[in-house]
């Protein structure tokens, strides 16, 4: 008989999760809520569980659920550019990334043949997703391997949005159902097929084409200390110079595939740009009065393709905490010099800083962005 666990009323949710991990290891199927719909999961290390999953949905695109974007590298050592961007920016979340089976290697090859076949769709792709629901993420952390999830939409039918609907549809085929109320979206995840140089939606869902286009763009993050002088000036000047290069308005940059932000390694939230920085950029017709400072966070760094720091100290500070980001973090100065902090100085110091930043930004744009692209 299927056990239904109302997780919000559970005295010990972690104990229930441990029991679920044990049942999955024994080859049972369990239903979990996600941010999209409820999904049925199986342990890929259990042939019995995989066979039950295939019987539950004979012809469908199943998904391998991962804890985070970092785990994807274990399965796709040569991750494509778009797959890297989407996993960093959309996970955990309602997006599944499908890639050709030919490039799936690493840990995937250690799975049994029946598990590999169950995860390989009819178009010879394998789909990965990191769900945002904390209950399922906690279960993934405790399981010895990722989990296989059923298709969220198959044969014209979407998976249930509530535990009661799951029980009605699947009955005794499931050992446990975790009930956390209605799912947030009640709509299936978007499935995107990613190749080396393009992406294509193969199953529409929560994430729109417009959002995907932005997620696949280039993100530039400028970093200084307090995010009130140098990096805000770099962000604003880069927007202006980039818009001129692309022959568009600043407001159109995101639609053209570029997102530009700034932060500080010792910044707080919400501080305005310094008065001198505001005055320096006002001479260029750029309004910096609405700027609000923010600290450098892991999420910002994960989203960024290019992290440009004002000094060697800023770069080292980031790499001390995130050494794996070395290829994406560099000095703004093409000569590898520090850009002096004008804080505490007057108009002359700020004008010199502005000019130094502008010259290095021009070199950056000339190197990376073709005119009119």
Secondary structure, DSSP 8 states (H G I E B T S, - for coil): --EEEEGGG-S-HHHHHHHHHHHHHTT--EEEE-SSSEEEEEETT-HHHHHHHHHHSSSS--EEE-SSHHHHTTT-TT--HHHHHHHHHH-SSSEEEEEEGGG--GGGGGS-HHHHHHHB-TTSEEEEE----HHHHHHHHHSSS-EEE--SEETTEE--SSHHHHHHHHGGG-SEEEE-SS-SS-S--EEEEE-SS-EEEEE--SS-HHHHHHHTSEEEEEEESSSSSHHHHHHHHHHHHHHHHHTS-GGGTTTTTEEEEEEETT--SS----HHHHHHHHTTT---TT----B--HHHHHH-SEEEESSHHHHHHHHHH-GGGGGGEEESSTT-------TT--HHHHHHHHHHHHHHHHHHHHHHS-TT-
